[in-house]
Amino acid sequence: MEFCNKCGSLMLPKKTQKSIVLICRKCGHRKTLRKNEDFKISTKTLKKEEGLVIVDKRSQKETLPVTTVQCPKCENTQAEWWVQQTRSGDEPPTRFFRCTKCSHVWREYQ
C-alpha cells in the first residue's frame, strides 16, 4: 500500500502498456513503479459458512403480551402489543398492536 507524497491519500494501481502506475485518488499524482518492484494486488475474505435456518410459523410460540383492544379491521377484542422508540429520544415511544385473529398491525402514539 502506498500513499501520495503530495496529499497523503491512498494511491491505486493502474496497468499501462509498459508498466504499472500508481495514481492518487485525490489529487491525481502519478508514480511509475520500477520493473524490479514486486506489486501484487490481492483480496482476502473470511467467510463463515452458516447453516440454513427454517422458520415454521405454525410451530413458533408467541412471546408477546396480549391486551384487550379492538382491532380496526375485524373488530376482534384481543391483540398482542409491543413498544418501540420510533421518533427522537425525547419523545414517547410508539405502541404497536397485532390482532390475534387477522394479524393486522396498527400503532398508537402515546
C-alpha angles and dihedrals in degrees: 000000000000132000129210116264091215105047105005095239124140116275119220125208123243124184116227129183094271107025148344117282126198113219125194113237093214110037102015096239110163130214123185116215120228117247094246093054112103112223119182127177115204139157126202122198124188111207126176117212110234127198123246114261119204117196117202109194092198092065095037114110116220117232099184119112119251125225138180109257132131119254111231091215107046101008093236111158101220128073139163115237142197136173125232133177103236101158133043120313095253092060125076120265125259120249116218126201131197118195113237091215108042100013092233111161124212136160138228122205112216 
